[in-house]
Amino acid sequence: MFRFILIILVLNIVNFKVLASEKYCLKEATSTPVVINIFGESYQNKDDKRALLNGLNKISKSFNAGNKIRIVTHKKNNAQIQIDQCVPGCPKKGFIDKLVDTDCSDQVAKKDMVIFKNKYSRIIQSELAKGGDEYSVIDHLSSLDNYYRGRNLSNQTTYIFHSLLPYDVDPNDKKSFDKNFVKITQNYDLSEISLPDVTFINPNRSKSTLQFWNDLKLNENETGLQINFQTEVID
């Protein structure tokens, strides 16, 4: 009997979380979900961290009440969904309509919005704090590919925040990339690395960074890296 009650309780909690995540959502036909992927470990210097914040700030300003937002953070080769809900806010209605339709409370929505913003802010702060942790940039790409394998990207707007820097390099010092180049070419089959159809937002664009990824193509050899990065600057 106790086990039965416990199962019912767990199911009720799960159902409550599902309903809470769908609260405020607009119909799918009127809103495209926004999915933001963040690789906090890759942001090792102030300039790249500033580029991350500028991009996130610009994108978050476009959030409207009812938009579905998903935040996915990546660490090493693991991905975790941190936020998966709709932006709090009630549909715009006239005074009479508000009296008749009480399904959405402006006061409750404002409180939920404060909670949403605080959680969003904590996630960003946590990701920035990861800068300096050791990582493999190739494992990051594999994490991204694994996460999106089998997922439909055509019905959502996807943003990837990764500096595209390997660990422990100076973006303006080409020699600092050499250690990572040797380690990657010796430990990975570059020809097997693939990426989903996504765009990287505000990655590091130094000449040394661009040359590093071009060098991994091994002079267009079939054993080299076969991917091309789609990038966009949002500031």
Residue pairs with C-beta under 8 A, 6 or more apart in sequence:
20 85
21 84
21 85
21 86
22 85
22 86
23 85
23 86
23 88
23 112
24 65
24 66
24 85
24 86
24 87
24 88
24 89
24 90
24 104
24 109
24 112
25 31
25 66
25 68
25 86
26 66
26 67
26 68
26 86
28 155
31 64
31 66
31 67
31 68
32 155
32 156
32 157
33 67
33 68
33 69
33 70
33 155
33 156
33 157
34 59
34 63
34 67
34 68
34 69
34 70
34 156
34 157
34 159
35 70
35 72
35 156
35 157
35 158
35 159
36 56
36 59
36 69
36 70
36 71
36 72
36 159
36 161
37 72
37 73
37 74
37 79
37 144
37 147
37 158
37 159
37 160
37 161
37 162
37 198
38 52
38 71
38 72
38 73
38 74
38 123
38 124
38 127
38 161
39 73
39 74
39 140
39 160
39 161
39 162
39 163
40 73
40 75
40 126
40 127
40 128
40 129
40 130
40 131
41 75
41 76
41 130
41 131
41 133
41 134
41 135
41 140
41 167
42 48
42 131
42 135
42 137
42 140
42 162
42 163
42 164
42 165
43 49
43 52
43 127
43 128
43 130
43 131
43 163
44 131
44 132
44 163
44 165
44 167
44 168
44 169
45 131
45 171
47 171
47 204
48 163
48 165
48 171
48 204
49 128
49 131
51 163
51 202
51 204
51 235
52 127
52 128
52 161
52 163
52 202
53 124
53 128
54 202
54 234
54 235
55 159
55 161
55 201
55 202
55 234
55 235
56 124
56 161
58 234
58 235
59 159
59 201
59 234
60 120
63 69
63 87
64 87
64 89
65 86
65 87
65 88
65 89
65 90
65 91
65 109
66 86
66 87
66 89
66 91
67 86
67 87
68 85
68 86
69 83
69 84
69 85
69 86
69 87
70 81
70 83
70 84
71 81
71 82
71 83
71 84
71 120
71 123
72 79
72 80
72 81
72 82
72 147
73 79
73 80
73 82
73 123
73 126
73 127
74 80
74 140
74 143
74 144
74 147
75 130
75 135
76 135
76 136
76 139
76 140
76 143
77 136
77 139
77 140
77 142
77 143
77 146
78 143
79 143
79 144
79 146
79 147
82 119
82 123
83 116
83 119
83 120
83 123
85 116
87 113
87 116
88 109
88 110
88 112
88 113
88 115
88 116
89 109
89 113
90 104
90 105
90 106
90 109
91 104
93 101
134 167
134 168
135 167
136 166
136 167
136 184
137 164
137 165
137 166
137 167
137 180
137 184
138 184
138 188
138 193
140 162
141 193
141 195
141 227
142 193
144 160
144 162
144 195
144 196
144 198
145 193
145 194
145 195
145 196
148 196
148 198
149 196
151 196
153 196
153 197
153 198
158 198
158 199
159 199
159 201
160 198
160 199
160 200
160 201
161 200
161 201
161 202
162 200
162 203
163 203
163 204
164 200
164 203
164 204
164 209
164 213
164 229
165 171
165 204
165 209
166 177
166 180
166 184
166 212
167 180
168 176
168 179
168 180
169 176
169 177
169 180
169 208
170 176
170 208
171 204
171 206
171 208
171 209
172 206
172 208
173 208
174 207
174 208
174 211
176 208
177 208
177 209
177 211
177 212
180 212
181 212
181 215
181 216
184 190
184 216
185 216
185 218
189 223
190 216
190 218
190 223
190 224
190 225
190 226
191 222
191 223
191 224
191 225
191 226
193 225
193 226
193 227
194 226
194 227
195 227
195 229
197 230
198 230
199 230
199 231
199 232
200 229
200 230
200 231
200 232
201 231
201 232
201 233
201 234
202 232
202 233
202 234
202 235
203 209
203 229
203 231
205 231
213 225
213 229
216 224
216 225
217 224
217 225
217 226
218 224
218 225
